[in-house]
Amino acid sequence: MNEPLQLWAKLFLRLAIVLLAVGLIPVLAVGTIFTEVSPLIPVMLSFLVAPLGLVALVASLILALAAALRRRRGSS
């Protein structure tokens, strides 16, 4: 029964990676490459999307831990 937990953990991890990339890559690009561009939109993405990525990452870690504990308890 722990297979769905592993699946959800993997999906949340992928979501976290995408959200963190969408939130942080534009800020880094505007800060280093496109210095003439107004940083308003990348900063807004950083403040709005990156925290959601962190929440998804934490959820993924909790689900992976729960799946590992269930697998460990089930194999004994």
N, CA, C and O atoms as CSV, one atom per row, in Angstrom:
chain,resi,resn,atom,element,x,y,z
A,1,MET,N,N,0.808,-1.203,0.000
A,1,MET,CA,C,0.000,0.000,0.000
A,1,MET,C,C,0.854,1.271,0.000
A,1,MET,O,O,0.326,2.370,-0.172
A,2,ASN,N,N,2.157,1.129,0.191
A,2,ASN,CA,C,3.002,2.323,0.226
A,2,ASN,C,C,3.375,2.816,-1.164
A,2,ASN,O,O,3.991,3.873,-1.298
A,3,GLU,N,N,3.017,2.077,-2.185
A,3,GLU,CA,C,3.327,2.503,-3.553
A,3,GLU,C,C,2.691,3.850,-3.913
A,3,GLU,O,O,3.356,4.672,-4.544
A,4,PRO,N,N,1.430,4.111,-3.537
A,4,PRO,CA,C,0.882,5.441,-3.826
A,4,PRO,C,C,1.638,6.563,-3.115
A,4,PRO,O,O,1.771,7.659,-3.661
A,5,LEU,N,N,2.129,6.306,-1.916
A,5,LEU,CA,C,2.910,7.332,-1.217
A,5,LEU,C,C,4.198,7.651,-1.971
A,5,LEU,O,O,4.589,8.813,-2.077
A,6,GLN,N,N,4.843,6.633,-2.486
A,6,GLN,CA,C,6.062,6.866,-3.262
A,6,GLN,C,C,5.755,7.643,-4.531
A,6,GLN,O,O,6.509,8.537,-4.916
A,7,LEU,N,N,4.660,7.306,-5.175
A,7,LEU,CA,C,4.260,8.018,-6.387
A,7,LEU,C,C,3.984,9.487,-6.095
A,7,LEU,O,O,4.449,10.360,-6.827
A,8,TRP,N,N,3.236,9.768,-5.037
A,8,TRP,CA,C,2.946,11.151,-4.675
A,8,TRP,C,C,4.207,11.895,-4.279
A,8,TRP,O,O,4.356,13.075,-4.596
A,9,ALA,N,N,5.114,11.221,-3.591
A,9,ALA,CA,C,6.376,11.864,-3.204
A,9,ALA,C,C,7.171,12.263,-4.448
A,9,ALA,O,O,7.722,13.363,-4.506
A,10,LYS,N,N,7.232,11.385,-5.431
A,10,LYS,CA,C,7.949,11.701,-6.664
A,10,LYS,C,C,7.278,12.852,-7.419
A,10,LYS,O,O,7.953,13.734,-7.950
A,11,LEU,N,N,5.950,12.834,-7.462
A,11,LEU,CA,C,5.234,13.890,-8.172
A,11,LEU,C,C,5.403,15.244,-7.478
A,11,LEU,O,O,5.589,16.263,-8.144
A,12,PHE,N,N,5.340,15.256,-6.151
A,12,PHE,CA,C,5.554,16.505,-5.425
A,12,PHE,C,C,6.986,16.994,-5.591
A,12,PHE,O,O,7.224,18.200,-5.651
A,13,LEU,N,N,7.933,16.078,-5.665
A,13,LEU,CA,C,9.321,16.479,-5.881
A,13,LEU,C,C,9.489,17.132,-7.251
A,13,LEU,O,O,10.178,18.144,-7.378
A,14,ARG,N,N,8.868,16.562,-8.263
A,14,ARG,CA,C,8.929,17.166,-9.603
A,14,ARG,C,C,8.270,18.537,-9.625
A,14,ARG,O,O,8.785,19.476,-10.232
A,15,LEU,N,N,7.123,18.642,-8.956
A,15,LEU,CA,C,6.440,19.928,-8.870
A,15,LEU,C,C,7.314,20.959,-8.162
A,15,LEU,O,O,7.388,22.113,-8.584
A,16,ALA,N,N,7.968,20.543,-7.096
A,16,ALA,CA,C,8.846,21.452,-6.351
A,16,ALA,C,C,10.002,21.930,-7.214
A,16,ALA,O,O,10.354,23.110,-7.181
A,17,ILE,N,N,10.588,21.038,-7.976
A,17,ILE,CA,C,11.700,21.424,-8.844
A,17,ILE,C,C,11.247,22.438,-9.887
A,17,ILE,O,O,11.939,23.423,-10.144
A,18,VAL,N,N,10.093,22.198,-10.482
A,18,VAL,CA,C,9.583,23.124,-11.508
A,18,VAL,C,C,9.259,24.486,-10.890
A,18,VAL,O,O,9.624,25.519,-11.451
A,19,LEU,N,N,8.584,24.497,-9.750
A,19,LEU,CA,C,8.216,25.764,-9.124
A,19,LEU,C,C,9.444,26.545,-8.672
A,19,LEU,O,O,9.503,27.763,-8.834
A,20,LEU,N,N,10.420,25.848,-8.109
A,20,LEU,CA,C,11.640,26.540,-7.693
A,20,LEU,C,C,12.398,27.087,-8.899
A,20,LEU,O,O,12.957,28.182,-8.838
A,21,ALA,N,N,12.416,26.336,-9.980
A,21,ALA,CA,C,13.091,26.821,-11.190
A,21,ALA,C,C,12.380,28.042,-11.758
A,21,ALA,O,O,13.025,29.017,-12.144
A,22,VAL,N,N,11.049,27.991,-11.809
A,22,VAL,CA,C,10.286,29.126,-12.335
A,22,VAL,C,C,10.442,30.342,-11.428
A,22,VAL,O,O,10.421,31.477,-11.904
A,23,GLY,N,N,10.596,30.118,-10.146
A,23,GLY,CA,C,10.719,31.229,-9.224
A,23,GLY,C,C,12.113,31.812,-9.129
A,23,GLY,O,O,12.259,33.007,-8.874
A,24,LEU,N,N,13.146,31.000,-9.326
A,24,LEU,CA,C,14.502,31.479,-9.077
A,24,LEU,C,C,15.333,31.771,-10.333
A,24,LEU,O,O,16.173,32.671,-10.307
A,25,ILE,N,N,15.124,31.050,-11.407
A,25,ILE,CA,C,15.927,31.261,-12.614
A,25,ILE,C,C,15.734,32.662,-13.204
A,25,ILE,O,O,16.724,33.281,-13.593
A,26,PRO,N,N,14.498,33.196,-13.291
A,26,PRO,CA,C,14.365,34.564,-13.819
A,26,PRO,C,C,15.084,35.613,-12.969
A,26,PRO,O,O,15.640,36.571,-13.505
A,27,VAL,N,N,15.075,35.434,-11.651
A,27,VAL,CA,C,15.774,36.394,-10.786
A,27,VAL,C,C,17.271,36.342,-11.049
A,27,VAL,O,O,17.930,37.378,-11.135
A,28,LEU,N,N,17.801,35.144,-11.176
A,28,LEU,CA,C,19.228,35.006,-11.467
A,28,LEU,C,C,19.576,35.551,-12.848
A,28,LEU,O,O,20.621,36.175,-13.027
A,29,ALA,N,N,18.709,35.317,-13.812
A,29,ALA,CA,C,18.972,35.809,-15.169
A,29,ALA,C,C,18.945,37.331,-15.227
A,29,ALA,O,O,19.797,37.938,-15.875
A,30,VAL,N,N,17.980,37.953,-14.558
A,30,VAL,CA,C,17.891,39.415,-14.566
A,30,VAL,C,C,19.048,40.016,-13.771
A,30,VAL,O,O,19.544,41.088,-14.117
A,31,GLY,N,N,19.473,39.348,-12.729
A,31,GLY,CA,C,20.566,39.877,-11.926
A,31,GLY,C,C,21.921,39.768,-12.589
A,31,GLY,O,O,22.817,40.558,-12.290
A,32,THR,N,N,22.096,38.799,-13.489
A,32,THR,CA,C,23.408,38.591,-14.087
A,32,THR,C,C,23.470,38.933,-15.575
A,32,THR,O,O,24.413,39.591,-16.012
A,33,ILE,N,N,22.498,38.505,-16.347
A,33,ILE,CA,C,22.572,38.641,-17.802
A,33,ILE,C,C,21.817,39.872,-18.291
A,33,ILE,O,O,22.380,40.707,-18.999
A,34,PHE,N,N,20.555,39.986,-17.921
A,34,PHE,CA,C,19.699,41.061,-18.415
A,34,PHE,C,C,19.578,42.164,-17.358
A,34,PHE,O,O,18.511,42.359,-16.777
A,35,THR,N,N,20.652,42.863,-17.120
A,35,THR,CA,C,20.654,43.868,-16.062
A,35,THR,C,C,19.850,45.116,-16.417
A,35,THR,O,O,19.492,45.881,-15.521
A,36,GLU,N,N,19.556,45.344,-17.696
A,36,GLU,CA,C,18.802,46.528,-18.100
A,36,GLU,C,C,17.302,46.348,-17.899
A,36,GLU,O,O,16.566,47.334,-17.851
A,37,VAL,N,N,16.841,45.120,-17.782
A,37,VAL,CA,C,15.417,44.822,-17.679
A,37,VAL,C,C,14.936,45.109,-16.252
A,37,VAL,O,O,15.661,44.892,-15.282
A,38,SER,N,N,13.716,45.594,-16.151
A,38,SER,CA,C,13.123,45.853,-14.838
A,38,SER,C,C,12.930,44.531,-14.100
A,38,SER,O,O,12.363,43.595,-14.664
A,39,PRO,N,N,13.384,44.434,-12.868
A,39,PRO,CA,C,13.310,43.164,-12.141
A,39,PRO,C,C,11.978,42.923,-11.444
A,39,PRO,O,O,11.891,42.031,-10.600
A,40,LEU,N,N,10.940,43.685,-11.766
A,40,LEU,CA,C,9.670,43.574,-11.057
A,40,LEU,C,C,9.044,42.187,-11.200
A,40,LEU,O,O,8.699,41.564,-10.196
A,41,ILE,N,N,8.894,41.702,-12.409
A,41,ILE,CA,C,8.235,40.412,-12.628
A,41,ILE,C,C,9.067,39.252,-12.070
A,41,ILE,O,O,8.501,38.381,-11.410
A,42,PRO,N,N,10.377,39.201,-12.302
A,42,PRO,CA,C,11.138,38.112,-11.681
A,42,PRO,C,C,11.103,38.131,-10.148
A,42,PRO,O,O,11.080,37.074,-9.517
A,43,VAL,N,N,11.098,39.304,-9.560
A,43,VAL,CA,C,11.012,39.371,-8.096
A,43,VAL,C,C,9.640,38.906,-7.625
A,43,VAL,O,O,9.533,38.218,-6.609
A,44,MET,N,N,8.600,39.273,-8.349
A,44,MET,CA,C,7.255,38.792,-7.990
A,44,MET,C,C,7.180,37.275,-8.109
A,44,MET,O,O,6.594,36.613,-7.252
A,45,LEU,N,N,7.772,36.720,-9.170
A,45,LEU,CA,C,7.804,35.264,-9.300
A,45,LEU,C,C,8.569,34.634,-8.143
A,45,LEU,O,O,8.179,33.590,-7.620
A,46,SER,N,N,9.643,35.268,-7.758
A,46,SER,CA,C,10.447,34.742,-6.668
A,46,SER,C,C,9.658,34.731,-5.361
A,46,SER,O,O,9.738,33.770,-4.595
A,47,PHE,N,N,8.900,35.793,-5.106
A,47,PHE,CA,C,8.149,35.862,-3.861
A,47,PHE,C,C,6.867,35.046,-3.871
A,47,PHE,O,O,6.393,34.649,-2.806
A,48,LEU,N,N,6.292,34.785,-5.033
A,48,LEU,CA,C,5.021,34.076,-5.104
A,48,LEU,C,C,5.166,32.595,-5.419
A,48,LEU,O,O,4.451,31.770,-4.849
A,49,VAL,N,N,6.071,32.249,-6.309
A,49,VAL,CA,C,6.151,30.871,-6.790
A,49,VAL,C,C,7.184,30.049,-6.018
A,49,VAL,O,O,6.940,28.879,-5.727
A,50,ALA,N,N,8.317,30.633,-5.688
A,50,ALA,CA,C,9.361,29.885,-4.994
A,50,ALA,C,C,8.915,29.363,-3.629
A,50,ALA,O,O,9.261,28.232,-3.289
A,51,PRO,N,N,8.161,30.128,-2.825
A,51,PRO,CA,C,7.689,29.538,-1.561
A,51,PRO,C,C,6.764,28.342,-1.758
A,51,PRO,O,O,6.775,27.405,-0.960
A,52,LEU,N,N,5.968,28.375,-2.816
A,52,LEU,CA,C,5.136,27.204,-3.112
A,52,LEU,C,C,6.000,25.998,-3.465
A,52,LEU,O,O,5.656,24.863,-3.135
A,53,GLY,N,N,7.119,26.248,-4.135
A,53,GLY,CA,C,8.058,25.176,-4.429
A,53,GLY,C,C,8.663,24.593,-3.169
A,53,GLY,O,O,8.861,23.382,-3.067
A,54,LEU,N,N,8.957,25.460,-2.204
A,54,LEU,CA,C,9.483,24.963,-0.931
A,54,LEU,C,C,8.444,24.141,-0.180
A,54,LEU,O,O,8.781,23.125,0.428
A,55,VAL,N,N,7.195,24.565,-0.215
A,55,VAL,CA,C,6.124,23.801,0.433
A,55,VAL,C,C,5.976,22.435,-0.240
A,55,VAL,O,O,5.821,21.422,0.442
A,56,ALA,N,N,6.022,22.404,-1.556
A,56,ALA,CA,C,5.929,21.133,-2.278
A,56,ALA,C,C,7.128,20.244,-1.966
A,56,ALA,O,O,6.983,19.025,-1.875
A,57,LEU,N,N,8.308,20.837,-1.803
A,57,LEU,CA,C,9.494,20.059,-1.448
A,57,LEU,C,C,9.355,19.444,-0.070
A,57,LEU,O,O,9.696,18.278,0.125
A,58,VAL,N,N,8.862,20.208,0.884
A,58,VAL,CA,C,8.655,19.686,2.236
A,58,VAL,C,C,7.600,18.578,2.221
A,58,VAL,O,O,7.765,17.555,2.886
A,59,ALA,N,N,6.529,18.776,1.473
A,59,ALA,CA,C,5.497,17.742,1.365
A,59,ALA,C,C,6.062,16.472,0.740
A,59,ALA,O,O,5.730,15.365,1.163
A,60,SER,N,N,6.902,16.630,-0.250
A,60,SER,CA,C,7.530,15.473,-0.886
A,60,SER,C,C,8.414,14.710,0.099
A,60,SER,O,O,8.399,13.480,0.132
A,61,LEU,N,N,9.177,15.444,0.893
A,61,LEU,CA,C,10.032,14.779,1.880
A,61,LEU,C,C,9.215,14.064,2.942
A,61,LEU,O,O,9.583,12.966,3.362
A,62,ILE,N,N,8.120,14.657,3.384
A,62,ILE,CA,C,7.258,14.007,4.379
A,62,ILE,C,C,6.634,12.741,3.807
A,62,ILE,O,O,6.583,11.712,4.481
A,63,LEU,N,N,6.160,12.813,2.567
A,63,LEU,CA,C,5.570,11.629,1.942
A,63,LEU,C,C,6.606,10.525,1.730
A,63,LEU,O,O,6.305,9.347,1.924
A,64,ALA,N,N,7.819,10.897,1.335
A,64,ALA,CA,C,8.872,9.898,1.144
A,64,ALA,C,C,9.235,9.246,2.476
A,64,ALA,O,O,9.468,8.039,2.537
A,65,LEU,N,N,9.283,10.042,3.533
A,65,LEU,CA,C,9.567,9.488,4.855
A,65,LEU,C,C,8.455,8.556,5.309
A,65,LEU,O,O,8.726,7.491,5.862
A,66,ALA,N,N,7.207,8.947,5.081
A,66,ALA,CA,C,6.082,8.084,5.445
A,66,ALA,C,C,6.114,6.779,4.659
A,66,ALA,O,O,5.834,5.717,5.215
A,67,ALA,N,N,6.451,6.845,3.379
A,67,ALA,CA,C,6.539,5.629,2.563
A,67,ALA,C,C,7.668,4.734,3.053
A,67,ALA,O,O,7.522,3.512,3.083
A,68,ALA,N,N,8.794,5.334,3.437
A,68,ALA,CA,C,9.912,4.533,3.938
A,68,ALA,C,C,9.560,3.868,5.262
A,68,ALA,O,O,9.910,2.711,5.493
A,69,LEU,N,N,8.870,4.597,6.125
A,69,LEU,CA,C,8.476,4.016,7.414
A,69,LEU,C,C,7.464,2.899,7.229
A,69,LEU,O,O,7.539,1.878,7.913
A,70,ARG,N,N,6.525,3.075,6.324
A,70,ARG,CA,C,5.546,2.013,6.054
A,70,ARG,C,C,6.215,0.772,5.466
A,70,ARG,O,O,5.883,-0.359,5.821
A,71,ARG,N,N,7.157,1.004,4.566
A,71,ARG,CA,C,7.857,-0.126,3.940
A,71,ARG,C,C,8.677,-0.873,4.986
A,71,ARG,O,O,8.707,-2.103,5.001
A,72,ARG,N,N,9.339,-0.122,5.856
A,72,ARG,CA,C,10.169,-0.718,6.905
A,72,ARG,C,C,9.297,-1.504,7.889
A,72,ARG,O,O,9.647,-2.619,8.275
A,73,ARG,N,N,8.163,-0.924,8.292
A,73,ARG,CA,C,7.275,-1.598,9.241
A,73,ARG,C,C,6.621,-2.812,8.589
A,73,ARG,O,O,6.398,-3.826,9.252
A,74,GLY,N,N,6.317,-2.718,7.311
A,74,GLY,CA,C,5.670,-3.832,6.615
A,74,GLY,C,C,6.609,-5.002,6.344
A,74,GLY,O,O,6.150,-6.141,6.251
A,75,SER,N,N,7.911,-4.753,6.215
A,75,SER,CA,C,8.843,-5.829,5.915
A,75,SER,C,C,9.257,-6.611,7.149
A,75,SER,O,O,9.790,-7.713,7.019
A,76,SER,N,N,9.028,-6.072,8.355
A,76,SER,CA,C,9.415,-6.759,9.596
A,76,SER,C,C,8.475,-7.871,9.935
A,76,SER,O,O,8.658,-8.548,10.947
